Amino acid sequence: MIKLVVATNNAHKLDEIRAILGNKIELLSLKEIGHSGDIPETADTLEGNALMKARYIHERYGCDCFADDTGLEVEALNGEPGVYSARYAGEANDAEANMQKLLTRMEGKINRSAQFRTVIALIIEEKEYLFEGIVQGEILHERCEGEGFGYDPLFRPQGYDESFAQLGNEVKNRISHRARAVEKLNDFLESLR
């Protein structure tokens, strides 16, 4: 069985990835390898941040690993918040403040089109690979609470009548940007067996 470290301290993200991959791959969290500090994320692209995080763990622990970075890209805001999604309202990584800032910036905007984009950087057997997942949708005028995290209460995926939060984790884990990127990762890992 392939063993990989997921370069994240985000419990929600880890649960989501484990739910998507099931038990096909042994996944270790940063905590399970003894890493508790922050990992630098200073690149100006999702690809750059994902690679930066994966390289950081690979260089320090010598293990095969992957990392992701996700951004919400809003058309009317020229792609904002994008790579800065987690820290849109400041360094505190406060989901409530981020959503409020987005709602404020979207006031009066007719075009509500947006997409979530995830990029996964995999380092395995000393080689690097990138996988991308995108889900199109729109920004709602107000929060629609439920399960999930981050901007989920504000984002309605194309083809659905409810926000990611309202759809619940089971549905979201099948259709999300992260699910699509993880599926590509999984297909690649299957090809290695």
Secondary structure as UniProt FT lines:
FT   STRAND          3..6
FT   HELIX           11..21
FT   TURN            22..23
FT   STRAND          26..28
FT   HELIX           31..33
FT   HELIX           46..61
FT   STRAND          65..74
FT   HELIX           75..77
FT   TURN            78..79
FT   STRAND          81..82
FT   TURN            83..84
FT   HELIX           85..87
FT   TURN            88..89
FT   TURN            91..92
FT   HELIX           95..106
FT   TURN            107..108
FT   STRAND          113..124
FT   TURN            125..126
FT   STRAND          127..139
FT   TURN            150..151
FT   HELIX           152..154
FT   STRAND          155..157
FT   TURN            158..159
FT   HELIX           164..175
FT   HELIX           177..192
//
